Amino acid sequence: MDRVTKYRTLVKDTLQRHADLINRYPRPEIETDVAFDEQRDNYFLFKVGWTDRGRVRGIIIHIRLRYNKIYIEEDWTEDGIATDLLQARVPREDIVLAFHPPEMRQHTEFAVA
């Protein structure tokens, strides 16, 4: 299995696990779901719904696969999705914290791009 195929599977499984965890304690007015666009290699965990305070919508995690690396575009999880990827033995050099400005990425322990 090539690296991109392996990363696609890993990212989808990881996001689905996070969705399943959130949905163990569901809030009937808010849905948590995943969306996978393998053609463009965009993967999302998001929430959507209504509460008495108004509309709820937002991306919890957004990951893109680019240049054989995993670009974390958005991450609102407590421990960070990069932790899950490291535990799955993805090398730090293959993870880009893309939510940081390019000039700041050199100060992280992950890839710059």
N, C-alpha and C positions, 0 to 999 in steps of 0.2 A: 504494500500500500504506500503510495507516495505521501509526502508530507502534507500537502494541501488537503487531500482526502482524509487523512488521519485527523488534521485539525478541524475540518468540517464536522466530523463525527463527534470529536471531543467537545467542541463548542456547543453543538446542539444538545448533547447529553447533559452537559453542565448547566445550560440554561433551563432545560426541562426539569432537572433536579431542583434548581432554585424555585421554579414555578410550583412544583409539587410541594415543596416545603412551605411556601407562602400559603398555598391552597389547603393545607392541613387545618388551618384556622380561618376559613373563608369569612369574608364580610359580604353579605348578600348584595349589597349595593355597589360593590367594587369588584370587577373581574381582573384577574391577573392571568396573562397568557403569554405565549411566545409566538414569534413570527420568524420564519427562515426564508431567505431569498438566496438560494444556492447559485443562481445564475450570476448575481452581482456580489455574492459572498457578504451579505449583510444579515446579522442575526440579532434579534431583539427579545428582551423580556420587558413587558410593559403592563401598566394598570390603566383601567378606564372605568368610569361609572359616575354616579351621582350620590351626593350625601345631602343632608339638610343645609350644609354650608356651601353647596354649589358643585360644579363640575370637577371631577377628579380625572386627570389623565397625565400620563408621563412615562417616560422611558426609564426603567430601572437599570438595565444593562443594554448597551449597544456595542457589538463587536463586528469588525470587518476583517476579512482576510485579504492581505495585500502583500505582494512581493514575498510570498512564502512565510509571512509573519502574521501574528495575531495582534491587531490594532484594537485596543480597548478605548472606544470613543466616549463612552459614558458608563459610569459605575457608581451606583448609590447603595451598594451592599455594605454591610458592617465590616467584614474582613477583607473585602476586595476580591474580585473575580480572579485577579492575578494569583492569589493564594491557591485557588483551586487548580489553576493551570500548572503552577509549580509542583503541586502535589501529584499531578498527573504526568510529571516529568517533562514538561515543556521547558526547554532551555530559556534562561533569562534573555538571551540574545534574540529569541524569537517572539518576545512579548514587547509591545510598544504601548506605553501609557499615553495614548494620543490625546487624552483630555488635558494634558499639560502642554503649554506652549513649546514649540520645537527648541527654543533656546534654553528651556528649563530641563528638558529630558536628560541632558548629560549629567544632571545631578541626581538622577534616580539610579537604581541598580538594574535597570532594564535597558532595552535597546533604544537608540535615539530615533531610528526610522528603519 
